[in-house]
Amino acid sequence: MLAGQALRWTVYDIVTGRFPFREVVVQTWFVITVTTLPAILVAIPFGVIVSVQVGSLTQQVGATSIAGAAGGLGIIQQGAPIVTALLLGGAAGSAIASDLGARTVREEIDAMETLGLNPTRRVVAPRFVAVLIVAPMLCMLIVFTGLVAGYILSVNVQGITPGSYVASFASFASSADIVVALIKSVVFGLVVVAIACHRGLSTKGGPKGVAESVNATVVLGVVACFVINVVITQLTIMFVPQTIG
């Protein structure tokens, strides 16, 4: 319900010219600053781990020619969206929950309602838009970093030829894989920011309540994203089967 109200107010305020774009820019920059560096630091070892496991397996079965496809698709289809969800939930979601929770405890939200201002419209909607903007950008950053890290390791350490790696990846990967990954990231971002804002606005009990809201945001956000990822993956396999280009 909170997500629906926030999106409705977003559309309404954009149409009427009353949407706080400056607040969106501030919140977008904040989310970028707290997620970009962790995304790179997580994507590099993730790409390396995937390449090591896939490269070892393909070498054992004599199928090194498909190492690029297996590693690249693993990063695009599953790795990047999941890492995006973890970072949004652990960094952006926790920050949003703590900010709104502190405002709720200090009765700033009650003061806004007393003045006739809608907190969902003034506080929640800009954060929804900011997270929905950053989520696909973060996903693409993780995809690029992970693919580059996996390529460097496969070519320089495992002895896979660059041409074979790129050719196999190009044969199996398609634009549909990127689209699905971006859709997943947007859905995960929507889930995380909805949980973060809801827990922040429902905070009670002073500083202890803020800490509990932050903890609940991270746990619920990550678990929800993992469950949704299973559903989206199953639907993708059913309706968008993998084909060789």
Phi, psi and omega in degrees: 000319178297317179297317179297317178295318181297316180292324179295315178295326178298310180296317182296315182289328176293318180295320182273358178075025182245010183285135182281080182295328179297319178295324177297317179298317179298313181291324178296315179296322178298314180296321178298316183294328183269352183241338187295304182298313175302325179298316179294316182294331178275323184293324181297304178295329178295314177297323178294315181298315179299317180294321179297311182295313181293317180297319179296317181293315182293328177292324180292325181263002178072034182235047181295343182291341180253013181298319180296318181293314182295314180292316181295316180293326177298319179291314184290311188284324186239313187297306185297313178298321181293315178298321176300315179297318180297317181289319178295320180286319184279328183255296184291313182298316179295322179294318179295317180297319180292321179296308180292325178296317178296321178294322179293317180296322179281004177066023176291324180294318177297322179295321177297317179295323178297325179280000179087015179263139180272114180300324179297321181285319188270328188248316187281314185303314178299325179289325174300310182297319181298314181293321180292335175283318186283326186306307179293328177296319179295321179297316180293324176297318179293319178300310182298312182296316180295320179293318179297315179297317179294321179296314181299316181293315183298319184283316188270338183249314185269356174077018177281134182291141181303317181297319180294320181296311182292319182296317180293321178295317181292332181288325185261323183286149179215171179295334178297326178296318178294319180298316179297318179298318179293320177298317177301315182297320179294317178297316179297319178297318179297317180295314183296312183290328177295315179294318181298313181293319180296314180293324179294317182286341180259016181292138176218152173097022175075207182302324178297320178295323177297315179297320179293323178295318178296314180298316179295323179299313182295311184294309182295321180297313182293315180297316179299319180295322178294319179295315179296324179298321178298317181295313181296320179297317180295318178295322179295318179296324182288317189255341178232073182294152181288132178230158178270125181287000000 
